[in-house]
Amino acid sequence: MRNIPVWLSLAAALLVSGCATDTATTPPPAPMATTMTALPATETGVPEYKVGDRWEYSDGYGLEVTKVEAGGWTTMNHLDKSTVLSNDWIQRRGIFTENRKTGNEMRQVVFRSRFPEQDLFPLAIGKQSRYKREYLVNGKDLREHQTSWKVVGRDTIEVPAGKFEVWILDYETQSITTDWYGRERWYYSPQVKNYVRMEYQYGKAPPSSRVLMSHKVAP
């Protein structure tokens, strides 16, 4: 048998040894990060509205930001043809509506046992908030609700305004004193700062939905 040079034998031994060492010490690949955990803070945080941000939906519903105040309080005027002459508006803190004016009716939240922003943001699947709230209608009629929000998933959906990565949030509210019940499912896009689709049902009215037709938001 032909003699193998000593240096070649040593090189082969080192190569085999190195491969064995790599196989034994290299950890297995880390589990792939979910879309949820990979999102930057701007994709999971409370939206920052700017005056002029606006959204228009398939059923004629529309909103435009007209005032932004300290603490995240944001006033949005309705763009609906049926309500714009009435100067209807809503006031949000983050994505959560606090006060609203619709026609001759004014609703003002006067008590909330917990604010959902502290439970849901930064957004993550499984986060939820349950709380009691009371609001006055036209300054005299007190109504009490048990309300909840829950982050139930993520998805990619396409609507007339475009294709968006969304968080899916379920909202439910039940009157404490009557049998009235309302629910909403939001397909919320951080890029849009609002839902791009919403499915909803209030009281005995049939279920319905709206999708985003166009929007304009400042970065």
C-alpha positions in Angstrom: 0.0 0.0 0.0 1.3 3.5 -0.9 2.4 5.6 2.0 0.3 8.7 2.7 2.3 11.8 3.6 2.2 12.7 7.3 1.0 16.3 6.6 -1.9 15.0 4.5 -3.0 12.6 7.3 -2.9 15.4 9.9 -5.0 17.7 7.6 -7.6 15.0 7.1 -7.8 14.3 10.8 -8.2 18.0 11.6 -10.9 18.3 9.0 -12.9 15.4 10.4 -12.3 16.7 13.9 -13.5 20.1 13.0 -16.7 18.8 11.3 -17.5 16.7 14.3 -17.0 19.6 16.6 -19.3 21.9 14.5 -22.0 19.2 14.4 -21.9 18.7 18.1 -21.7 22.4 19.3 -23.8 24.3 16.8 -27.2 24.9 18.3 -30.3 24.1 16.2 -32.0 27.0 14.4 -34.0 29.2 16.6 -37.8 29.0 16.0 -38.9 31.4 13.3 -40.2 34.7 14.9 -43.9 35.3 14.3 -45.0 38.4 12.4 -46.3 39.7 15.7 -43.0 39.7 17.5 -41.0 40.8 14.5 -43.0 44.0 14.0 -41.3 47.3 15.0 -42.7 49.4 17.8 -44.5 51.7 15.3 -46.5 48.7 14.1 -47.7 47.7 17.6 -48.0 51.0 19.4 -50.9 53.5 19.9 -51.4 55.5 16.7 -50.3 59.1 16.5 -52.9 61.1 14.6 -52.3 64.3 12.7 -54.7 67.0 11.7 -55.8 66.2 8.2 -55.7 62.4 8.5 -58.9 61.1 6.8 -60.6 57.8 6.0 -63.6 57.1 3.6 -65.5 53.9 3.6 -67.8 51.9 1.4 -71.0 52.7 3.2 -70.4 56.5 3.0 -69.0 56.7 6.5 -65.9 58.9 6.8 -63.8 60.7 9.3 -61.2 63.5 9.3 -58.9 64.6 12.1 -59.6 68.2 13.1 -57.9 68.5 16.5 -55.1 66.7 18.3 -54.6 67.5 22.0 -52.2 66.4 24.8 -52.7 62.9 26.1 -53.7 61.5 22.7 -57.2 63.1 22.7 -58.2 63.4 19.1 -61.3 64.9 17.6 -62.6 63.5 14.2 -65.4 65.1 12.2 -67.8 63.0 10.2 -67.5 63.2 6.4 -70.8 61.4 5.8 -73.1 63.3 3.5 -76.0 62.7 5.9 -74.2 64.0 9.0 -71.7 66.6 7.8 -74.2 69.4 7.9 -74.9 68.5 11.6 -71.3 68.9 12.5 -71.1 65.4 13.9 -67.9 64.2 15.5 -66.2 61.6 17.7 -63.4 62.0 20.2 -60.9 59.2 20.5 -58.1 58.4 22.8 -55.9 56.2 20.7 -58.3 53.9 18.8 -61.0 54.0 21.5 -64.0 56.4 21.2 -64.8 58.3 24.3 -67.3 61.0 23.3 -69.4 61.6 20.3 -72.1 63.8 18.8 -74.6 62.3 16.4 -77.4 64.6 15.3 -79.0 66.0 18.4 -77.5 63.3 20.6 -74.3 63.9 22.7 -72.6 61.0 24.5 -70.0 61.7 27.1 -68.1 59.0 29.0 -68.1 59.9 32.7 -66.6 56.8 34.2 -64.4 54.0 33.1 -63.1 51.3 35.5 -60.1 50.7 33.3 -58.7 52.1 30.1 -58.0 49.4 27.4 -55.0 51.1 26.0 -52.9 50.0 28.9 -53.9 46.4 28.4 -53.8 46.1 24.6 -50.8 48.2 23.5 -48.2 47.3 22.3 -50.4 45.0 20.3 -49.9 41.2 20.7 -52.2 38.3 20.0 -54.1 37.2 23.1 -54.0 40.6 24.9 -57.4 41.7 26.2 -59.2 44.2 28.3 -62.5 44.1 30.2 -64.0 47.1 31.9 -67.1 48.9 33.0 -68.0 52.3 31.6 -70.7 54.8 32.1 -71.8 57.6 29.8 -74.3 60.4 29.8 -76.6 61.0 26.9 -77.5 64.7 26.5 -76.2 65.3 30.0 -78.9 63.4 31.8 -79.5 59.8 30.7 -76.9 57.6 32.4 -76.1 54.3 30.6 -73.9 51.5 32.0 -72.0 49.0 29.8 -69.7 46.1 30.4 -67.2 46.3 27.5 -64.2 44.2 26.3 -61.5 44.2 23.6 -59.3 41.3 22.6 -56.5 40.9 20.0 -57.4 37.7 18.3 -55.1 37.4 15.3 -53.2 38.8 12.3 -53.9 38.7 8.6 -53.3 40.3 5.3 -56.4 41.6 3.5 -57.1 43.5 0.4 -59.7 46.3 0.1 -60.3 49.0 -2.5 -57.8 51.2 -0.7 -55.0 48.7 -1.0 -53.5 45.6 0.6 -52.6 45.7 4.3 -51.1 43.8 7.1 -53.7 43.9 9.9 -54.3 43.1 13.5 -57.8 41.6 14.2 -59.5 43.0 17.3 -62.9 41.9 18.7 -65.0 44.5 20.6 -68.1 43.6 22.6 -70.3 45.8 24.7 -73.4 44.8 26.8 -75.8 47.1 28.6 -75.8 46.3 32.3 -79.5 47.4 32.7 -81.1 46.2 29.4 -80.6 43.4 26.9 -78.9 45.6 24.3 -75.7 44.2 22.9 -73.2 45.4 20.3 -70.1 43.9 18.7 -67.4 44.9 16.2 -64.5 43.1 14.6 -61.7 45.4 13.5 -59.1 44.7 10.9 -56.8 47.3 12.1 -53.9 48.6 10.1 -51.1 50.5 11.9 -50.1 51.9 8.5 -53.6 53.4 8.1 -54.0 54.2 11.8 -57.6 52.8 11.6 -59.5 49.8 10.6 -59.5 48.9 6.9 -62.5 46.6 7.4 -65.0 46.4 10.2 -67.8 43.9 10.7 -70.5 45.0 13.2 -73.9 44.5 14.7 -75.7 46.7 17.2 -78.8 45.7 19.1 -81.5 44.0 16.9 -80.2 45.5 13.7 -78.8 43.0 11.1 -75.0 42.5 10.9 -73.2 44.7 8.4 -69.7 45.7 7.4 -67.7 48.5 5.8 -64.3 48.6 4.0 -61.8 51.4 3.4 -62.1 53.0 0.0 -59.5 55.7 0.4 -57.4 57.3 3.1 -54.8 60.0 3.6 -52.6 59.9 6.7 -49.4 61.7 7.7 -46.4 59.5 8.6 
